[in-house]
């Protein structure tokens, strides 16, 4: 079957959670523990709009990209692909779909926060046009850093802002 990428219009929290839990095992293997509390509540959106792009193989959800509309930025909050569908280019296709949607809709850039030294994080995003930046100067992005600190993510390695600028 061919994997199709499409924007989801209705919630699929349980299906997304299942893929997220499976993908989290890669982090557990890398760090020896999960670098975040699995039971921590989802951060509040504070009026921002969340959107989700799904990767679907037939009738089966195999990955997703969750984004948050934050002013002139589209923020890639989470990218997860089911481990049994990993290394097939699905994550890259999801990222490219997010970037294409952002440019078509006039966003200035796509941002994200990730671990600097995890091989499938910052290096993966760099191959897709993101670059590490010192900071993104918005209240939303400052709140991300604060939330990550409260969750203890920095205890497991450097976290970085990354940005893919709108093509000229």
N, C-alpha and C positions, 0 to 999 in steps of 0.2 A: 504494500500500500504506500501511497504518497502522503507525506505529512503536509497538512494544510495549516497555515497560520491565519487566524482570524481574531477580530476583536470580540470579546465576550460582552454581551449586553445584560446578562443576569448573573447573580452571584453563584459561585461554585466553590464555596469555602471548603467543603469536605474533600472534593477532588483535588483542589490545590494543596490542601494540608497533607494529603497522602504523598504527593510528589515531593513536597517540601521536606517531609520527614525522611523520605528515602534519600534525597539529595544531601540532607544534613549529615548523613553517615559519612560522607566524604570528609567533612570538616572534623567529625569525631575521630576518624582515622588519622587525619593530618595533625591535629592538636592533642590527641589523646583524650580529649573531652570536647563537648560542644562549647564554643566560646560564648554562648549566650544561654539564658535560662529558657528552656522550652515552654515553661508555663507562664512566662511574662506576658502581660496583656499587649495586644497590638498597640503601637503608638497612635494617639489620636490624630486625625487628619486636620483638625483646626480649620475647617472650612475648605480645605483643598479637595479637589476632585480626584478620585482614584479610577484608573482604567486598567483593564487587563487584556493582554493578547495571549491567546491560547495556541499551542501546537497540538494538533489533533491527528492521530493516525487512525483512519476509519472513524469509529465511534469512541476511540480511547484517547483521553487527554494524556499527553506524554511530556508536556512542558508548558511553561507560561512565563510571561514577563509582566510584572506589575509596575505601573508607572503612576506618578502623582503630578498633577498639573500645579505648578508652583510659579505663578506669575508668568514671566517671559521664558521660563524654563520648563522642560519636561524632565522630571526626575525619575530615573530607573531605580525603583525601590528594591526590586527583587527579580532575579532570573533563576529559574529552576528547571532542570530537565531530569526526567526519570532516569536513574542510572542504567536501566536496561535499554535505553534509547540514546545513551551518551556517545560522544565521539562520532556522531553522524551529521554534524553541522547544524543541528536543530537550534542550539544556543545562539550560534552566529546568525541564523535566519531570524530568530526572535529579535536580536539586537538590531539587525538591519531593518526589520519591520518597524521597530520603535523609532529609529532614526528617520526612516522615510515618512512616517506619520508626523513626526515633529517638524520636518522641513515643509511638508505639504500644508501644515496648519500654521506656519509662520513663527514657530518658537525660535528663540535666539540660540539656544543650545540644549543639549541633553546632558544632565549631570548624574553622578552616582557617587556612592561612598563604598569603599571596599578594602579588603586586606591588601597591603602593598606586596607582601612576599608569598602569598599563596599562589601557586603556579596557574591555577584556573581562575584567578581573579584579575588583578591589575594587568598582568601580561596578556591575558585573553582580551580584555577591553582595549588595550593599546593596539592590538591587531585590527580592531574595528573602529579606529579613528579617535579614540579617547586619549587624552593626555592628563597627566597629574598636574594639578594646580594647587597653589598655596591655600586658597579658600574661595568659596563662592559667597559674595558679600550680600546675603539676604537673611532675613530673620528666619525663614524656613530652613536654610542650610545650617545656620548657627544652631537651630534647634535639633537638627540631626546629630551634630557633634555632641551636644549636651545629652541627648537620649542615649547615644552609644556609650558615653562615659558612665551614665547611671546604670547601664546594663553590664558594665565591666568588659566591653569588647576590647578595649585597648590593652588589657592585661595579656592578650594572646598575640599581640603583634601590632605593628604600625597600621593605622587606617589612613586612607588618603581620599581626598576629593579628586574626582576625575570629571573631565568635561569634553564633550564632542561639540565643537562650534559649528554653527550653521555654515554650510559651504557658501562661498562668495560667488 
